[in-house]
Amino acid sequence: MPAPVSPPPPAPVAPPVAAAVPLRGGAGPSDVAAAASLPGALPVLPEVIQQLRLQVAEDVRVARAERGQGRIEPGEEEELAKVFAHRRVAQWHADFALSNPPLVRDQLNLVRDEVLNLTFRAGALQRLLDQPGVENIDIDGPRMFVDAAGQPRRLVTSPFATDQQTEDWVNAMAAQSGHGERQLSYSSPWVDFRLPDGSRVAANRLATRITVSIRKHSPSSSHLAKLMELGTIDPLISAFLAACVKARMNIFVCGGMSAGKTTLMRALAREIPASERLVTIESDRELYLDTEDTPAHVLAFEARQSNGEQGAAGSVSVADLVPVALRYNADRIMVGEVRGVEAFAMLDAMLASNPGSMCTLHAQHPTQVINRLVLLLSMAGLPDSTGYRLIEGAVDIVVYLEKKPAAQPGQEGRRVVSHIWEVAGLGEGGGVAMNQLFAPRAGDGRAVPTMTPMTEVRSQLLENEGGFDRRLRAHYPHGMWPAEADTERRAS
């Protein structure tokens, strides 16, 4: 009698495609082009707005002095400014209308809004920053370059007619951000700060003209489902990375400039269970995870520059903050970007007490990741051999993102995950051995599974703690990219 034949194991169940987060409408060409007339779109000259702003600021100062500094909250101060702006604009308009056609109600409201924007927000640039889809604004003298989601870079006219106007705006915004002691000047030729909406600003006067770079973040849209919708990852990579987070693997997110590293880090952080505490450490605040949108309890730390005095008075570095974070019962630590000696502190924390931590690393090419990390460790005084051992012991997964050129002229390039590696011990030559789990496919560079198996210990962790079936990579050798991605790959 023949032996009974065991039924074949069931096929792995495909990871569910999470419901996509609805896309907000991008800034249309007419919206971005409108920046060319800022603030000329206003019914008055910029000098009038500046004069009214100074009057309102003085009204607020007097009110603060009369009531006592500690008795006016920031929100209350802005409400007072609205009252003063309404009064000052009405007084100005009464004189203006004696010799000019009077302004209509919408025009007066626009003037008041601009006065308040210049007092509490980003002034002449606020209306552009408020447009959904705007990501980067770069000002170079009279020219302004605008990057908006789904659009090619546009060249428009700067709202600032002179370098002096640009410098005045930079210093007014820096003062609002709490960096009033660091002003743009000949003695302090560069400054970094945040705008009230969280956008990051870098300005300097070391180039031919005063240059300003503004980077706007949209942290609320950073979820794995959103990244699937944008074509950065597919459902298979989404499920794999989410499982890595749940299994408390240490992850390095790497890539070139504007490749999407911070966005992916935010999305991964939102996979951390609500029962855990995450401490984020950044040189410049970009993650914005300490919100209700993040399930875990998040403490957000930010490094602090020197106050400009001789030496490093008042400065607090990212490397200083890593051991500080350990005193706050952090389950995980996330460093926005390792750029120097903090690499040692971060890897040591990953190895010693905080599995499941993450950070980003700037690398222009996938093959540079490990060498770049070893170089940073050498800045902390570690020899290469020790650096390799530290990386091998601390890092589990390396994810690499690339910004691919647009398939058609006039389209925006796509940010995609192109490689995922597993750190698999020390190599024979003393370096770090890497298992390539996902590799770029021909045509569009999107990551698809390889036949390289993951180490058994991590495979079990992914299955038991993360719920990821190890057979999925073999079952979907071409990934789970949508049909339009396949069409784009063939067209390229």
Number of C-alpha atoms within 10 A of each C-alpha: 3 4 5 6 6 6 6 6 6 6 10 15 11 16 17 10 14 14 11 14 15 10 11 9 10 15 20 16 12 8 15 22 17 16 23 18 13 19 21 14 12 15 13 14 11 19 9 14 22 16 12 24 24 15 17 25 18 14 18 18 13 12 16 17 13 10 10 10 11 8 12 15 11 9 9 11 16 16 12 17 23 17 13 22 24 17 14 17 22 14 11 12 15 11 11 14 11 9 8 9 8 14 15 9 9 9 14 19 14 14 22 23 16 27 29 23 17 23 21 18 19 25 20 22 20 17 17 20 21 13 16 16 22 24 17 19 21 20 23 18 20 17 16 21 18 21 20 22 18 16 18 16 16 14 17 18 19 23 22 22 13 14 16 11 12 23 21 15 18 24 20 20 25 22 15 19 16 11 18 15 11 20 22 21 13 10 8 12 15 18 20 20 24 23 19 14 13 17 19 19 21 16 22 20 18 11 10 8 15 22 22 22 18 21 19 21 21 16 18 14 18 23 24 30 21 19 23 23 19 15 18 25 28 25 22 23 24 23 22 19 25 23 23 27 24 19 22 22 23 24 26 26 25 29 25 17 13 13 22 22 26 21 20 21 24 23 25 22 25 19 19 22 15 13 10 14 19 27 25 28 27 21 19 19 19 22 23 17 26 16 13 10 14 20 18 21 20 22 17 17 19 18 17 14 18 15 15 15 8 7 9 11 11 11 13 15 17 27 20 14 20 24 14 13 22 16 8 12 11 20 19 25 26 27 27 25 23 23 16 16 20 22 26 25 19 25 23 18 20 26 18 11 13 21 21 22 29 29 24 23 22 21 20 17 13 18 9 14 21 18 16 16 21 23 19 20 26 18 14 15 13 17 13 16 13 15 25 24 15 20 24 21 19 23 23 23 22 24 22 28 30 26 20 16 13 13 15 11 9 11 14 19 18 20 21 25 30 24 23 27 19 21 20 18 19 17 12 8 7 13 19 21 17 19 17 20 20 24 18 17 17 12 12 20 18 29 26 26 25 20 11 12 16 17 12 10 8 15 17 17 18 24 15 14 15 20 18 26 20 17 13 19 23 15 14 15 13 15 22 19 19 13 9 10 15 16 10 13 16 11 11 12
